[in-house]
Amino acid sequence: MTSIFAVAAAAFGSFFRGKRALVLENLALRQQLAVYKRAHKRPRLRSADRAFWVWLSRLWDGWKATLIT
């Protein structure tokens, strides 16, 4: 039930964000999914994953909000 509210809140918030922020958030979420798909028990970050997050953190201020906790 809470996931429905989270999706609704994200959709509502997307109307007020710029296209650049949405594209970067989408890119960040896709990268997280790629890491989870190749993980068995606990996902391991490769050096390319770390480089991606360093690059993204310098380019986009809101990168922390997209992390799955």
C-alpha positions in Angstrom: 0.0 0.0 0.0 2.8 2.4 0.8 4.4 1.7 -2.6 1.2 3.1 -4.3 1.6 6.3 -2.3 5.3 6.5 -3.2 4.6 6.1 -6.9 1.8 8.7 -6.7 4.0 11.1 -4.9 6.8 10.6 -7.4 4.4 11.1 -10.4 3.0 14.3 -8.8 6.5 15.6 -8.1 7.6 14.9 -11.7 5.2 17.6 -12.9 7.2 20.3 -11.1 10.8 19.2 -12.0 12.7 20.0 -15.1 13.3 17.5 -17.8 17.1 17.4 -17.0 16.4 16.3 -13.4 14.0 13.6 -14.6 16.4 12.2 -17.1 19.2 12.0 -14.6 16.9 10.4 -12.0 15.8 7.8 -14.6 19.4 7.1 -15.4 20.3 6.7 -11.7 17.4 4.3 -11.1 18.3 2.2 -14.2 21.8 1.9 -13.0 20.6 0.7 -9.6 18.4 -1.9 -11.3 21.3 -3.1 -13.4 23.4 -3.7 -10.2 20.5 -5.6 -8.5 19.9 -7.8 -11.5 23.5 -9.1 -11.4 23.6 -9.6 -7.6 22.9 -12.8 -5.8 22.6 -12.0 -2.1 24.2 -8.6 -1.7 24.9 -6.4 -4.7 28.6 -5.6 -5.3 29.6 -2.3 -6.8 32.2 -2.4 -9.6 34.6 0.4 -10.3 32.5 1.4 -13.2 29.5 1.7 -10.8 31.5 3.9 -8.5 32.7 6.1 -11.3 29.1 6.5 -12.5 28.0 7.7 -9.0 30.9 10.1 -8.7 30.1 11.5 -12.2 26.4 11.8 -11.3 27.0 13.4 -7.9 29.0 16.2 -9.6 26.4 16.7 -12.3 23.2 16.5 -10.3 22.5 17.9 -6.8 19.4 15.7 -6.2 21.2 12.3 -6.7 20.8 11.2 -3.1 17.0 11.3 -3.3 17.0 8.4 -5.9 18.9 5.9 -3.8 17.0 2.8 -2.7 17.5 2.3 1.0 
